[in-house]
Amino acid sequence: MTGPDKNLTMEQVTNHIFPVWTYSYLAVLLPVFLLTDWLRYKPVILIQCCNLFLTTAMLLWLQSVGAMQAVQFTYGMVTACEVAYFSYIYSVVDLKFYLKATSFCRASQLIGYTAGSVAGQILLSLELMSYYYILVFTLVLISISSVAALFLPMPSSSMFFHQNKKSENRRDLNQVEDCSMKGKAAKADCDSVGVDVEMSENKRQDSQEQNGIKSGFSVTMLQLWLDFRCCFSSTDMLIWSVWWAMATCGYNQTVNYVQALWETVGQSKNDTLYNGGVEAVSNLFGAASAYSVGFSQVYWSRWGELAISSLSAFSSAALFIMVYISNIWVCYGGYIVFKSLYMLLITIAMFQIAAGLSVERYALVFGVNTFVALVLQTILTSIVVDSRGLGLDIITQFIIYASYFCLIALIFFARGVYTLYLQRATRKEPQSNTSHSDGEQIYIHSVKL
């Protein structure tokens, strides 16, 4: 955008164009989430392909600031429609293959990101293609993927709107069972959820007997509300979700605007940049760090919050180093460290959240956390980035992002220390009760003697 093809300034790109993506993503996420389930996934995947084609075509042939803002809007539609792909996979495979399906989906994403980054870097570094022809090649790839999407089988059911009776009964039973495992702190809420499920089932049956027609939308909204209450009735679930939303907000802002930082520090007009290679390496390092979590022996329920605090502090330090050491290679290294740490931490959070959830509720928690992250990101963008707000330069923006992760580290350090204190107090209390009981038994025995 800042090159001779578009001839836009860095201020226009950063403060006028990029914020549109955040606003459009937030605006369409909730409608797309409901539409995805109602249309049973495949049509939304095709809509995503069309929007991605339109995004690339406008980026290729249009030039004005307004046109580039339209590009960001259509790209917001693309990212919002990503939920359809993962939901579709779960709808067409059996329950016992969910883990493999998830790993295959993430592997395919990693391969796509890495292959695209490496290919783009090689084509530009060896001067085999210009940006223009790389976008033309991208249009060809999108067209092929769109044709492939046409041959996907159409699911007969979905998670919420289109359910058979068997799956509905299983969901209601799982809701009560899952809630009963959340502990004494959430017992009252879980009991009320169980009652609500039973009442909602009775009301649904009465409605069918009287009218013969079931209102799918109202039943779905009720089920979503009951699932929401059940998921977030646990304090641990709430804490990990808060971190997920806060960290994802900061991560998205960093990834979205790091290209502008590299342009400011590296000055691509004078030096050769290796942004594509760095993206490929960061994806591989991030995947490796996330994969390593499965082999760790850390008791995350006890030490997870302190680990998140420490690694968030390292993330903050990496961002500060990227800003204050004006060297493009240091920026590259700091970005790789930052992205790897986020992938590691988000894997830990996903593991903690998914431990006691069914697949349907995991999709709901994922959607809620993503929505909250986008709300935070929209607030941050409107204040820090948008020209109608402060409209800060890219260096100052990254100082704020680094401070933001420092704040996350402090919050979870305090929470981690408090959790350790409660766990130690809980262990000491049974010991004191045991010693007191033993003393009473000795006294009674001596009196009998």
Secondary structure by P-SEA (a helix, b strand, c coil): ccccccccccccccccccaaaaaaaaacaaaaaaaaaaaccaaaaaaaaaaaaaaaaaacccccaaaaaaaaaaaaaaaaaaaaaaaaaaacccccaaaaaaaaaaaaaaaaaaaaaaaaaaaaaaccccaaaaaaaaaaaaaaaaaaaaacccccccccccccaaaaaaaaaaaaaaaaaccccaaaaaaaaaaaaaaaaaaaaaaaaaccccaaaaaaaaaaaaaaaaaaccaaaaaaaaaaaaaaaaaaaaaacaaaaaaaaccccccccaaaaaaaaaaaaaaaaaaacccccccccccaaaaaaaaaaaaaaaaaaacccccaaaaaaaaaaaaaaaaaaaaaaaaaaaccccaaaaaaaaaaaaaaaaaaaaaaaacccccccccccaaaaaaaaaaaaaaaaaaaaaaaaaaaaaaaaaaaaaaaaaaaaaaaaaaaaaaac
